[in-house]
Every structure is written in C-alpha cells, then in structure tokens.
Amino acid sequence: MPAQGMPSPYSLPLHTLRLAGKCALPLIFWFAAGQLARFALLYGATELAYGDFRQLRLVVVMTLLTFIILTAMTVTTGMLYSLRGALWEMRARVDEGVQQERFFRVLDRVAPAFAVLYLSWGFQTEDARDVYQMDLFHHFDKMMDQSFFGEDATVGRGLIDLDWRVSLGAMVVMFGLKWLFAKLVEQGKGKFYGFLAAFSEFAFVFYGLNATFFIAKARSDWLQHRNVVAGTEEVWAEAQKSVPLWETVTGIFGDVWPFVLDGVAVPLAWLTVAMLVFGSYSDETRALLKGTRLEKGVDRLEDSHDLTQKSFDQLTGGFRDRWLPLANSLRMIFRSGLPLFGMMCLCYVALNVAGQYAERGLRTLIGAREEWVWYFQGPPLGFVHEMIVTVLTMALLAATYDIAATRARLNGESLNDV
C-alpha cells in the first residue's frame, strides 16, 4: 500500500515516473527486442515478395504481416508484465497469497481480446503502411527501372496483388482454425490456444482482404446501377443541401471526432489491454450494466429464443467488440473518480505532443548541411523518441490501473470482474 494512504488521482504523473524509473531496464529491453524483431520481419516481407511462385510468396508476406502484429502484442504484454512487481495492487495480492501468473499464461489470456481490439480500432493500418514504405525504400531502384521500361510495377504491391481466389481459399482455411481455437479457448483446454486464436483472427482478416475487396467492389458496381439505390443517393444529396446547418454541424463533428478518438478512446483501448495483463477485465455486457436497471434487459435477452439472441449478436457484434471493452475500462476508472480519467487522458495526450516537439527540437538543434544526412541521423533519433514515449505510456497505463485498483481496495471494493 502507498505510504500516504489513499492515493490521489492527481499523483498519476509522479506515480508514472516512479514506475518507469523502477522498471526502466526491462521496459527498454522489451522495446528494443520488439523493434529488432519488427525490422527483421519487415525486411523479410520485402525480400520474399519477389521471385517465382509469386502468389505463394504473397501468402508468406501476409503471414509475416500477421507475425509483425503478434510481435507488437507480445512486446506490449511483456512491457506491462515487467511493471507488475512495482504495482501496489500486485503486492497486495501477493500478501493475500495470490500467486503471480507466468508470462505465457498472461499472454495466452491477452491474445484473443487484443486481436479483437486491434482490428476493431484499425491499428493494423500502421503496420501495413510500414510494410509498404519498407518495400518502396528497399526496392526503389527496381521500381524506377520498371517505370522507365514500361513494365507493370510490382514494388509496393505485396499486400494487394494476392489473387482473390487464393485469398478466398486461405480465408476459408483460417476461418476454420479461428473457430476451432476459439472453442478450445472457451473450454479452457491446453496452452497457447489463446495465442493461436489471435494468430488465426489476424490471418483470417488479412488473407481475406483481397477477396473481400473484389467481392465488395463487384457488389458495389452492381448496386450503383439499381434505380432504388440511385434514387436514394439523389434524395440524400438533396437533403444535405436543404437541411439547415447540416454542413456546419457535420463539419464541426468531423473536425472534433478524430481528436476525441485519439485523446479518449485510444488510451482507453490500451488501458483495456493493461487490465487484461493485470488480471482485471471483462468484456461482458452484464459486467457493464451490473447494478443498473438495464441489467434486467440482459436477463430477458438471455432467456429469449436462440434465434433472437443470435440476431441481436449479429446486429450489435461490431459495436460491442469496439466499444464494450472500452466502456468497462471507463467504468473501472469512474469508480475511482472522474479526475483519474481526466488525468489519464491529459497525460496520454501530453506525452505524445511533448514527444513530437522534443524530437523536432532535437532535429533543429543537431541540424545538417545536407538533407540526405537525415537518412542516417533520423532513424536513431526516431528510435530514442519512440522508446521514451512508449516506455512512459506503458508506465502511465500501469499507474492508472494501480491507483484505481488501490483506491477500490481501500474502499472495500474489488476491480476483478473475471
């Protein structure tokens, strides 16, 4: 327990620095190992994309993209796991006789939910962009030669040139594995089934991207020629012009909403991952609505016909995957007081903004006579910047959970939903 008794939400920055200082070496080690593994996989994806049996090579590229994301999942879990020993809540559990979980047990529990959150919020876009950029930089001369001689350019197309029939076949296979591992995870059988479930979840999405795009484009082209669809588009366009203040309201909302997502929703998503690592997490609707009038609605839904439940799951599945875990994280924070939630969001945004300004300031301070010098100076500086921001962000998530759990414990409550 903290020496001062009930920890204040406003002590979050100091607690973050305390955790980062005590666990700096393992955090830096995890980050450096992850960056090394990520670079090796990115380089391998750009090398293996060219040669004979191109379609088979493109399947391998998709597989390496999956491993890149699994590496990010492992590193994130490892960094948070290395902070467990410095948390007040973890020490209190040890005093109660609760044994500390092994890393691979934690990773297996984190993996399925991490996959859902990662895909629901589109974090894989940055990984795909890194593969594309690495391919362009590494094979720039090949791209110029193909353009000069009038050949079809293949550089930078490792993620989009997979034939839709091959994509569909791989998608079907991975769907079967996804369903099998999900059932095994539900039954609690064996080890690493959670990790394999996450792998199959990512692979199912990535292998099926080309087939999904081809089918969706064909369907879209067909629908655009239907009279009902064309008439609906005209009515919608006319409504946008005639409704007062429509463009003003939608414009303001469009400008503000991305900042709300980056400053509020994204930190809550990563806090959900931290809750998974620390063993206090639930993605069930009942846990969110427990103790409210809406809990009776959950009872009625569970007592309804199977067809009704399946229809409800189909209708709300994407929404629940995206927002329900975040709502549970928000509920945990609110139980410790609104100031803690505000401090977490403020510190998260401040870390990213301060990191960007610090890197820009260092670039200005170092300077260079020639622009090409930054091809050599830029990567080390970027590595240090990203390392510091990532280490402090992981410490911030752990400190937020620790203060919330400690306040709940001192108030005689429990944050363990599972």
Buried (B, 14 or more C-beta within 10 A) or exposed (E): BBEEEEBBBEBBBEBBBBBBEBBEEBBBEBBEBBBEBBBBBBEBBBBBBBEEEBEEBBBBBBBBBBBBBBBBBBBBBBBBBBBBEBBBBBBBBEEEEEEBBEBBEBBBBBBBBBBBBBBBBEBBEEBBEBBBEBBEEBBEEBBEEBEEEEEEEBBBBBBEBBBBEBBBBBBEBBBEBBEBBBEBBEEEEEEBBBBBBBBBBBBBBBBBBBBBEBBEEEEEEEEEEEEEEEEEEEEEEEEEEEEEEEEEEEEEEEEEEEEEEBBBBBBBBBBBBBBBBBBBBBBBBEBBBBEEEEEEEBEEEEEEEEEEEEEEEEEEEEEBBBBBBBBBBBBBBEBBBEEBBBBBBBBBBEBBEEBEEBBEEEBEEEEEEEEEEEEEBEEEBEEEBBBBBBBBBBBBBBBBBBBBBBBBBBEEEEBBBE
